[in-house]
C-alpha cells in the first residue's frame, strides 16, 4: 500500500520576506558566539529574524545546552539526552553581553525535565552573573513550564529576580496535543499566575503563534485567559514550519489581521502588545519593554 500523499504546502506570501542570514555581520556574530561555546535560540530554532537581529548585535541566549528533553512538532530545537549544566555558562553569557554592549538581554532555555528543578537554579546563576558583570542591563527570562517541579522552581527563581518574566502559551488549548504534546495549557497558565501574584511589580509576558488551525474565538479566549492571570505584555506572531517534517502551516495571517489582534489585546487590558507576521517572543524585546522597566538596585 502506498503511503498517503502529503498535502501541498501553503506558499509563503510576500510580506514574509526577511533579511539574509548570510550578511558578514551575522556571520561574525555567529562565530563569536560559537567560540564562546554559547547557544542562541535564534540559531537553534531557525528564527526568521536572525538576519535582522544579528546585524543589530542582539541575540536571545539559550542556556542549559542545545538538546531539549521534549520534541514539540512545531519546534526545530534538537531533542535527546542533554549534558549536565555547564558551570561556566553563566559567566560566559555575562561576558558576551558585556562585549555586545547590550542594554536588554533575553535568556531562555531548552526544557530540562531531567533536572530536579527544571533548570531554575541555572537561570538564577545566569541572572546573578549578569547583575555582577553587566551592571545596568535589563534581564528578561523566557522560561520553560517546569513541569513536575513548579513550586520548587518558582521558589528558586525568587532568589534572584529578572526585570521581565516570560513564558509562552504558544497556542490554543485544543491544539496542545497536536503542537505541545508534553505540555499542558492549564499548567502554563498556573505558572504565569503564580509568578504574577508572587511578584506583582515585575511585568509578565507571554506569546502565541497563529496559523496552526486555531479559530478566532479560541485566540480571543487565550488573550483573556492570559490577561486574567496577570500578563501585561503579549506577542502574537505567525507560525512558520521549520521543515517538511514539522507541523505544516495551516494558513498565513495577514498584517491587517495582526493589527486587529493587537487592538483586541489592548482592549483586553494588555499594556504592551507586539503583533505581526514576524513577531517572536523576544523580537524587539528592548523596544517592547520601554516604559515597563522595574528599577533594581
ABEGO torsion letter per residue (X at the ends): XBBBBBBBBBBBBAAABBBBAABAAAAAAAAAAAAAGBBBAAAAAGBAAAAAAAAAGBBBBBBGEABBABBBAABABBBEBBBBBBAAAAAAAAAAAAAAGBABBBBBBBBBAABAAGGAAAAAAAAAAAAAABBGBBBBBBBBAGBGAAAAAAAAAAABBBABBBBBAGBBAAAAAAABAABBAAAAAAAAAAAAAABAABBBBBBBBBGAGBBAAAAAAAAAAAAAAGBABBBBBBBBBABAABBBBABBBBAAAAAAAAAAAAAAGBABBBBEAABBAABGAAAAABGABBBBX
